[in-house]
């Protein structure tokens, strides 16, 4: 028979092991004040929203060096007031993708941005 203290210790260890990887993918604060996440394809994406309709995504490589966005395209799907808001983001120098949402987008908004590189490779950043 398994002792209750052994079972409790095993459950606690399992909780720690499963929580670690999930926490590793949480956004961190980026250099422009937005949420910075791994977007795959060797990129980081930082979503900057400030309560206006203008939204910017700053692209960087895995070393956090800026990536030129010339030729990139992106689409944002953000949840504002419980409703999905979809809009395009266009390249802006030097390493930003910028778009205008149909409604003001608050700081800390949740959602995703699909990024398409000039070579057609896609990446997705979830915030």
C-alpha positions in Angstrom: 0.0 0.0 0.0 1.2 3.5 -0.9 1.6 5.8 2.1 -0.3 9.1 1.9 2.9 11.1 2.4 4.6 9.3 -0.6 1.5 9.9 -2.8 1.4 13.6 -1.8 5.1 14.0 -2.6 4.7 12.3 -6.0 1.8 14.6 -6.9 3.7 17.7 -5.8 6.7 16.6 -8.0 4.4 16.0 -10.9 2.8 19.4 -10.5 6.2 21.1 -10.5 7.4 19.2 -13.6 4.4 20.1 -15.6 4.2 23.7 -14.4 7.9 24.5 -15.3 7.6 24.2 -19.1 4.3 26.1 -19.2 5.8 29.0 -17.2 8.8 29.0 -19.6 6.6 30.2 -22.4 5.0 33.1 -20.6 5.6 36.5 -22.2 8.4 38.6 -20.7 8.7 42.4 -20.8 10.4 43.5 -24.0 12.7 46.4 -24.5 9.8 48.5 -26.0 7.6 47.9 -23.0 5.4 45.2 -24.6 5.0 41.4 -24.2 7.9 39.5 -25.7 7.4 35.9 -26.8 9.1 33.2 -28.9 7.4 33.3 -32.4 9.2 30.2 -33.8 11.3 30.2 -37.0 14.1 31.7 -35.0 12.2 34.9 -34.1 11.0 36.8 -31.0 8.0 39.1 -31.3 7.2 42.0 -29.0 3.6 43.2 -29.1 3.2 46.9 -28.1 -0.3 48.3 -27.6 -1.0 51.4 -25.6 -4.8 51.9 -25.6 -4.9 53.5 -29.0 -5.7 51.9 -32.3 -2.0 51.7 -33.3 -0.4 48.4 -32.6 3.3 47.5 -33.3 5.2 44.2 -33.3 8.9 44.4 -33.0 10.8 41.4 -34.5 14.2 40.2 -33.2 16.2 37.0 -33.6 16.9 34.5 -30.8 19.7 36.7 -29.5 17.3 39.7 -29.3 19.0 41.5 -32.2 16.6 43.5 -34.4 15.4 41.8 -37.6 14.7 44.0 -40.6 11.0 43.6 -41.5 11.2 44.6 -45.2 9.1 42.1 -47.2 7.4 40.7 -44.1 3.6 40.6 -43.7 1.6 39.9 -40.6 -2.0 39.6 -39.3 -3.1 40.2 -35.7 -6.0 38.5 -34.1 -6.5 40.1 -30.7 -9.3 39.8 -28.1 -10.6 43.2 -27.1 -13.6 43.4 -24.8 -14.2 39.7 -25.3 -14.4 40.0 -29.1 -11.8 39.0 -31.7 -10.3 41.9 -33.7 -8.5 41.1 -36.9 -6.2 43.5 -38.8 -3.1 43.6 -41.0 0.4 44.7 -39.9 2.8 46.2 -42.4 6.5 46.6 -42.3 7.9 49.8 -40.8 11.6 50.5 -40.4 13.7 49.3 -39.0 12.3 46.1 -37.3 8.6 46.8 -36.7 5.3 45.6 -38.2 2.6 48.3 -37.6 -1.1 48.2 -38.0 -4.3 50.1 -37.1 -7.0 48.2 -35.3 -10.6 49.0 -35.7 -10.9 49.7 -32.0 -8.5 50.9 -29.3 -6.2 48.0 -28.1 -5.3 48.0 -24.4 -1.9 47.2 -23.1 -1.6 43.5 -22.1 -4.1 42.4 -24.7 -4.3 38.6 -25.4 -4.2 37.1 -28.9 -1.9 36.0 -31.7 0.1 37.4 -34.6 0.8 35.4 -37.7 4.0 36.5 -39.3 5.0 35.7 -42.9 8.6 36.2 -43.9 9.7 37.2 -47.4 10.6 33.6 -48.3 7.0 32.5 -47.3 8.0 30.9 -44.0 5.4 31.5 -41.3 5.6 32.0 -37.6 3.0 32.6 -34.9 3.4 34.6 -31.7 0.8 34.0 -29.0 0.3 36.7 -26.3 
